[in-house]
Amino acid sequence: MSPNIPSVATTGFANATLYDAHRPSYPPSAIESLLTNLHVSGLKGACLLDLGAGTGKFTELLAERDEEFDIVAVEPHEGMRAELERKGLSRVRVLEGTASGMPLETGEVDGVVVAQVGFFVHCDLLLYLEDTVL
């Protein structure tokens, strides 16, 4: 699979290591609120899809949690995905893909997180997820 990524994203995020070093993280209260609303806060071993995972800023925070989530991190940008893989996070499976092209089966995940994406996900594709992986 070779996702079609807009050239502005390919060149703008070419230095994924630098991006990761300078991109701020997320506040703990926001993470807890999101996971509570997904009904997975406190749910040991739940499987979460981190769509558009980038370099894994949000993925890292999910992987550190006491719930020991199984995380499928899907990212179309090769450099961002390589930076995420380099981190070697426990219980995280990193895959190439987009919202409309993921190697996942229906019902494979308990929740979908889209922390911050600008180029890769369109609103109609998020609705598509409801019928494909949840």
Contacts in CASP RR format, 6 or more apart in sequence:
PFRMAT RR
TARGET T0000
AUTHOR 0000-0000-0000
METHOD contacts of the structure
MODEL  1
MSPNIPSVATTGFANATLYDAHRPSYPPSAIESLLTNLHVSGLKGACLLD
LGAGTGKFTELLAERDEEFDIVAVEPHEGMRAELERKGLSRVRVLEGTAS
GMPLETGEVDGVVVAQVGFFVHCDLLLYLEDTVL
1 96 0 8 1.000
1 97 0 8 1.000
1 101 0 8 1.000
1 103 0 8 1.000
2 96 0 8 1.000
3 76 0 8 1.000
3 96 0 8 1.000
3 97 0 8 1.000
3 98 0 8 1.000
3 101 0 8 1.000
3 120 0 8 1.000
5 76 0 8 1.000
5 77 0 8 1.000
5 119 0 8 1.000
5 120 0 8 1.000
6 119 0 8 1.000
8 119 0 8 1.000
9 77 0 8 1.000
9 118 0 8 1.000
9 119 0 8 1.000
9 120 0 8 1.000
10 77 0 8 1.000
13 19 0 8 1.000
13 77 0 8 1.000
13 79 0 8 1.000
13 80 0 8 1.000
14 79 0 8 1.000
16 54 0 8 1.000
16 55 0 8 1.000
16 77 0 8 1.000
16 79 0 8 1.000
16 80 0 8 1.000
16 82 0 8 1.000
16 83 0 8 1.000
17 83 0 8 1.000
19 55 0 8 1.000
19 80 0 8 1.000
19 83 0 8 1.000
20 55 0 8 1.000
20 56 0 8 1.000
20 57 0 8 1.000
20 83 0 8 1.000
23 55 0 8 1.000
23 57 0 8 1.000
25 57 0 8 1.000
25 60 0 8 1.000
25 61 0 8 1.000
26 57 0 8 1.000
26 58 0 8 1.000
26 61 0 8 1.000
26 115 0 8 1.000
31 58 0 8 1.000
31 61 0 8 1.000
31 62 0 8 1.000
32 41 0 8 1.000
34 113 0 8 1.000
35 41 0 8 1.000
35 42 0 8 1.000
35 65 0 8 1.000
38 48 0 8 1.000
38 110 0 8 1.000
38 111 0 8 1.000
38 113 0 8 1.000
40 46 0 8 1.000
40 48 0 8 1.000
40 67 0 8 1.000
40 69 0 8 1.000
40 110 0 8 1.000
40 111 0 8 1.000
41 67 0 8 1.000
42 66 0 8 1.000
42 67 0 8 1.000
43 67 0 8 1.000
43 110 0 8 1.000
44 67 0 8 1.000
44 68 0 8 1.000
45 67 0 8 1.000
45 68 0 8 1.000
45 69 0 8 1.000
45 70 0 8 1.000
46 67 0 8 1.000
46 69 0 8 1.000
46 70 0 8 1.000
46 110 0 8 1.000
46 111 0 8 1.000
47 69 0 8 1.000
47 70 0 8 1.000
47 71 0 8 1.000
47 72 0 8 1.000
47 108 0 8 1.000
47 109 0 8 1.000
47 110 0 8 1.000
47 111 0 8 1.000
48 62 0 8 1.000
48 69 0 8 1.000
48 70 0 8 1.000
48 71 0 8 1.000
48 72 0 8 1.000
48 109 0 8 1.000
48 110 0 8 1.000
48 111 0 8 1.000
48 112 0 8 1.000
48 113 0 8 1.000
49 71 0 8 1.000
49 72 0 8 1.000
49 74 0 8 1.000
49 102 0 8 1.000
49 104 0 8 1.000
49 109 0 8 1.000
49 111 0 8 1.000
49 112 0 8 1.000
49 113 0 8 1.000
49 129 0 8 1.000
49 133 0 8 1.000
50 56 0 8 1.000
50 58 0 8 1.000
50 59 0 8 1.000
50 62 0 8 1.000
50 71 0 8 1.000
50 72 0 8 1.000
50 73 0 8 1.000
50 74 0 8 1.000
50 113 0 8 1.000
50 115 0 8 1.000
51 74 0 8 1.000
51 99 0 8 1.000
51 102 0 8 1.000
51 112 0 8 1.000
51 113 0 8 1.000
51 114 0 8 1.000
51 117 0 8 1.000
51 121 0 8 1.000
51 129 0 8 1.000
52 73 0 8 1.000
52 74 0 8 1.000
52 75 0 8 1.000
52 76 0 8 1.000
52 114 0 8 1.000
52 115 0 8 1.000
52 117 0 8 1.000
52 120 0 8 1.000
52 121 0 8 1.000
53 59 0 8 1.000
53 73 0 8 1.000
53 74 0 8 1.000
53 75 0 8 1.000
53 80 0 8 1.000
53 81 0 8 1.000
53 84 0 8 1.000
53 94 0 8 1.000
53 115 0 8 1.000
54 73 0 8 1.000
54 75 0 8 1.000
54 77 0 8 1.000
54 80 0 8 1.000
54 81 0 8 1.000
54 83 0 8 1.000
54 84 0 8 1.000
55 80 0 8 1.000
55 83 0 8 1.000
55 84 0 8 1.000
56 73 0 8 1.000
56 83 0 8 1.000
56 84 0 8 1.000
56 87 0 8 1.000
56 89 0 8 1.000
57 115 0 8 1.000
58 113 0 8 1.000
58 115 0 8 1.000
58 116 0 8 1.000
59 71 0 8 1.000
59 73 0 8 1.000
59 84 0 8 1.000
59 89 0 8 1.000
59 92 0 8 1.000
60 87 0 8 1.000
60 89 0 8 1.000
62 69 0 8 1.000
62 71 0 8 1.000
62 113 0 8 1.000
63 69 0 8 1.000
63 71 0 8 1.000
63 89 0 8 1.000
63 90 0 8 1.000
63 91 0 8 1.000
63 92 0 8 1.000
68 91 0 8 1.000
69 91 0 8 1.000
70 91 0 8 1.000
70 93 0 8 1.000
71 89 0 8 1.000
71 91 0 8 1.000
71 92 0 8 1.000
71 93 0 8 1.000
72 92 0 8 1.000
72 93 0 8 1.000
72 95 0 8 1.000
72 104 0 8 1.000
72 108 0 8 1.000
72 109 0 8 1.000
73 84 0 8 1.000
73 92 0 8 1.000
73 93 0 8 1.000
73 94 0 8 1.000
73 95 0 8 1.000
74 95 0 8 1.000
74 96 0 8 1.000
74 97 0 8 1.000
74 98 0 8 1.000
74 102 0 8 1.000
75 81 0 8 1.000
75 84 0 8 1.000
75 94 0 8 1.000
75 95 0 8 1.000
75 96 0 8 1.000
75 97 0 8 1.000
76 96 0 8 1.000
76 97 0 8 1.000
76 98 0 8 1.000
76 120 0 8 1.000
77 120 0 8 1.000
78 96 0 8 1.000
81 94 0 8 1.000
81 96 0 8 1.000
84 92 0 8 1.000
84 94 0 8 1.000
85 94 0 8 1.000
95 102 0 8 1.000
95 103 0 8 1.000
97 103 0 8 1.000
98 120 0 8 1.000
98 121 0 8 1.000
98 125 0 8 1.000
99 120 0 8 1.000
99 121 0 8 1.000
99 122 0 8 1.000
99 125 0 8 1.000
99 126 0 8 1.000
99 128 0 8 1.000
99 129 0 8 1.000
100 125 0 8 1.000
100 128 0 8 1.000
102 132 0 8 1.000
102 133 0 8 1.000
104 132 0 8 1.000
104 133 0 8 1.000
105 133 0 8 1.000
106 131 0 8 1.000
106 132 0 8 1.000
106 133 0 8 1.000
106 134 0 8 1.000
107 133 0 8 1.000
107 134 0 8 1.000
108 133 0 8 1.000
109 133 0 8 1.000
109 134 0 8 1.000
111 134 0 8 1.000
112 129 0 8 1.000
112 133 0 8 1.000
112 134 0 8 1.000
114 121 0 8 1.000
114 126 0 8 1.000
END
